[in-house]
């Protein structure tokens, strides 16, 4: 079951990634070009997914929107991993100390503010943009990876092979890098796929309220926002970006579930028995 989920997830994620890469070299129409005479055309041979209220090709906008969504979510997850994992390792290496308490209370402080509220605060200072959406989502990902890393690392610090490394004279920082982190890789990869799917949703939500990528750059969330008043007579404007978000998040979640089932030895033993 895990392998089947992973395969379906890989197929869906690959299709979205291929669409994003394709948008760098080709789109059927220029997404920044307006053609009022062709506005609100339904799907046809000329415009496969129809046109919007400015005459822009919806299929072309979806291709470029995939690039924006993936880039924002990928960089945001990278920020979360790059800062959260070292913090989690440091806290686990010195449990109960001032460093541990400082890191964990800082995590609690960030969790107290939803990513949307963080984005609003950043936007009030720097203005709305895709970069600010990355900062907001990335900041929210830091405590997620810090908590996951700390919780799993604490259990590893009590294992015999870690005690052997300490008896060999290795310091806590070296043990964290050479022994703890490699044993957390599977868990962190699965968590990254989950956070990536949440990042796609967060980017769409921020763009929906005008805090993400700004015009003329297409965004799936903003496409949904612009279509909400035209659903009755142009339903394709909401249908296709909505499907793009759903399929992308579904693919990432299936990929994460499949990876968890394949990488977790306890689940592998359960499947065999």
C-alpha positions in Angstrom: 0.0 0.0 0.0 2.8 2.4 0.9 4.6 1.7 -2.4 1.3 2.3 -4.4 0.7 5.6 -2.6 4.3 6.7 -3.3 3.9 5.8 -7.0 0.7 7.8 -7.3 2.2 10.7 -5.4 5.3 10.7 -7.6 3.2 10.7 -10.7 1.1 13.7 -9.6 4.1 15.6 -8.2 6.1 14.9 -11.4 3.3 16.3 -13.6 3.2 19.5 -11.6 6.9 19.8 -11.5 7.1 19.2 -15.3 4.4 21.9 -15.8 6.5 24.3 -13.8 9.7 23.5 -15.7 7.8 23.8 -19.0 6.6 27.3 -18.2 10.3 28.5 -18.2 10.6 27.7 -21.9 7.1 27.6 -23.4 3.5 28.7 -22.7 0.7 28.7 -25.3 0.2 32.5 -24.7 1.9 35.3 -23.0 0.5 35.5 -19.5 1.1 39.2 -19.3 -0.7 40.0 -22.6 -4.3 41.3 -22.3 -6.8 40.4 -25.0 -10.2 41.9 -24.0 -11.8 40.8 -27.2 -11.2 37.2 -26.1 -12.3 37.5 -22.5 -14.3 34.8 -20.7 -14.1 32.3 -23.5 -14.9 28.7 -22.5 -12.4 25.9 -23.1 -11.8 25.3 -26.8 -9.2 24.3 -29.3 -7.7 27.7 -29.2 -7.7 28.1 -25.4 -7.7 24.6 -23.9 -8.9 25.8 -20.5 -10.6 29.0 -21.5 -9.7 32.6 -20.9 -10.2 34.9 -17.9 -11.9 38.3 -17.7 -8.8 40.0 -19.2 -8.6 37.5 -22.1 -5.5 35.7 -20.7 -5.1 32.1 -21.4 -6.0 30.0 -18.2 -3.7 27.1 -19.2 -0.7 29.3 -19.6 -1.4 31.0 -16.3 -1.7 27.6 -14.6 1.7 26.6 -15.9 3.4 29.8 -14.6 1.4 29.5 -11.4 2.8 26.1 -10.7 6.3 27.6 -10.9 5.4 30.2 -8.4 3.7 27.8 -5.9 6.5 25.3 -6.1 9.2 28.0 -5.7 7.5 29.6 -2.7 6.8 26.3 -0.9 10.3 24.8 -1.7 12.2 27.8 -0.4 10.0 28.1 2.7 10.5 24.5 3.6 14.3 25.0 3.0 14.2 27.8 5.5 12.3 25.7 8.0 14.8 22.8 7.7 17.9 24.9 7.5 17.1 26.7 10.8 14.7 24.3 12.6 16.8 21.1 12.4 20.0 22.7 14.0 17.8 24.2 16.7 16.2 20.9 17.4 19.5 19.0 17.5 20.9 21.6 19.9 17.9 21.4 22.2 18.0 17.6 22.3 21.7 17.6 23.0 21.2 19.7 26.2 17.7 18.8 27.5 16.5 20.8 30.4 19.1 23.5 30.1 18.6 27.2 29.4 19.4 26.7 25.7 16.7 24.0 25.5 14.1 26.1 27.3 14.9 29.2 25.2 14.5 27.3 21.9 11.3 25.6 22.9 9.7 28.7 24.3 10.7 30.5 21.1 8.9 27.8 19.2 5.8 28.3 21.3 5.9 32.0 20.6 6.0 31.4 16.8 3.2 28.8 17.0 1.1 31.4 18.8 0.9 33.5 15.6 -0.7 31.8 12.5 1.3 32.1 9.3 -1.3 34.4 7.8 -0.9 36.8 10.7 2.9 36.6 10.4 2.4 37.4 6.7 0.2 40.4 7.4 2.8 41.8 9.9 5.6 41.3 7.3 3.5 42.8 4.6 2.7 45.8 6.7 6.5 46.5 7.0 7.8 45.3 3.6 4.8 45.2 1.3 3.0 42.2 -0.3 5.2 40.0 -2.5 6.1 36.4 -3.1 9.3 36.9 -1.1 7.3 38.0 1.9 5.1 35.0 1.5 8.3 32.8 1.6 9.4 34.5 4.8 6.0 34.0 6.5 5.7 30.4 5.6 9.4 29.7 6.3 9.3 31.3 9.7 6.3 29.1 10.6 8.1 26.0 9.4 11.1 26.6 11.7 9.4 25.4 15.0 7.8 22.5 13.2 11.1 21.0 12.2 12.7 22.0 15.5 10.0 20.1 17.5 10.1 17.0 15.3 13.9 16.9 15.4 14.1 17.4 19.1 11.5 14.8 19.9 13.1 12.1 17.8 16.7 13.1 18.8 15.9 12.8 22.5 15.0 9.1 22.1 18.2 8.5 20.1 20.4 10.1 22.8 19.5 7.2 25.1 20.5 4.5 22.6 23.6 2.3 23.2 25.4 3.4 20.0 25.2 7.0 21.2 26.6 6.0 24.6 29.4 4.3 22.8 30.2 7.4 20.8 30.3 9.5 24.0 32.6 7.0 25.6 34.9 7.3 22.5 35.3 11.0 23.4 33.1 12.5 20.8 31.4 15.9 21.7 27.7 16.5 21.6 27.9 18.6 18.4 29.9 15.9 16.6 27.5 13.2 17.8 24.5 15.2 16.6 26.0 15.6 13.1 27.6 12.1 12.7 25.1 9.9 14.5 21.8 11.6 15.4 21.1 13.5 12.1 21.6 10.5 9.8 19.2 8.4 11.9 16.6 11.2 11.6 16.9 11.6 7.8 13.9 9.3 7.0 11.7 11.1 9.4 12.8 14.6 8.2 12.2 13.7 4.5 8.6 12.6 5.3 8.0 15.7 7.3 9.4 17.9 4.5 6.9 16.4 2.0 4.1 17.2 4.5 5.3 20.8 5.0 5.8 21.2 1.3 2.1 20.4 0.7 1.1 22.8 3.5 3.3 25.4 1.9 1.4 25.0 -1.4 -1.8 25.6 0.5 -0.4 28.5 2.5 0.9 30.2 -0.7 -2.5 29.8 -2.3 -4.2 31.2 0.8 -1.8 34.2 1.0 -2.2 35.0 -2.7 -6.0 34.7 -2.3 -6.0 37.5 0.2 -3.5 39.5 -1.9 -0.4 38.9 0.2 1.5 36.6 -2.2 2.8 37.0 -5.7 1.6 40.3 -7.2 0.3 41.0 -10.7 1.2 40.4 -13.5 2.7 37.2 -12.0 0.0 34.4 -12.1 -0.8 32.6 -8.8 -3.3 29.8 -8.3 -4.6 31.5 -5.1 -5.1 34.8 -6.8 -6.8 33.1 -9.8 -9.3 31.7 -7.4 -9.8 35.1 -5.8 -10.4 36.8 -9.1 -12.9 34.1 -10.2 -15.2 34.1 -7.2 -17.5 36.7 -8.6 -17.7 34.9 -12.0 -18.4 31.3 -11.0 -22.0 31.4 -12.2 -21.1 32.2 -15.8 -17.4 31.2 -16.0 -17.0 28.2 -13.7 -13.7 27.1 -15.4 -11.9 30.1 -13.9 -12.3 28.6 -10.4 -12.4 24.9 -11.4 -8.9 24.5 -13.0 -6.8 26.4 -10.4 -8.7 24.6 -7.7 -8.0 21.3 -9.2 -4.4 22.2 -9.6 -4.1 23.0 -5.9 -6.0 19.8 -4.9 -4.0 17.5 -7.1 -0.7 19.0 -6.0 -1.5 18.7 -2.3 -2.9 15.2 -2.8 0.2 14.1 -4.7 2.5 15.4 -2.0 0.4 13.8 0.8 0.3 10.5 -0.9 4.1 10.7 -1.5 4.6 11.5 2.2 2.4 8.6 3.3 4.1 6.2 0.9 7.6 7.3 2.0 6.6 6.9 5.7 5.3 3.4 5.1 8.4 2.4 3.1 11.0 4.1 5.4 9.6 3.2 8.8 10.9 -0.2 9.7 8.1 -0.8 12.2 5.5 -0.4 9.4 7.5 -2.5 7.1 7.5 -5.4 9.6 3.8 -5.0 10.1 3.2 -5.3 6.4 5.3 -8.4 6.2 3.4 -10.1 9.0 
